[in-house]
């Protein structure tokens, strides 16, 4: 888990440098993300992509 520091990034070059360093560290650690969630949560999140079909 990461401790997020609140700081202002003064310019785009610094932002890129900080982001690249963070990405490199995450890649070296082979960090993973758990994208799983319940079907009911998926229905809410993706409602506009998968509308309800009513069959008669």
Protein Blocks (a to p, Z undefined) as FASTA:
>chain_A
ZZddddddfbfklmmmmmmmmmmmmmmnopacdfbdcfklmmmmmmmmmccdddZZ
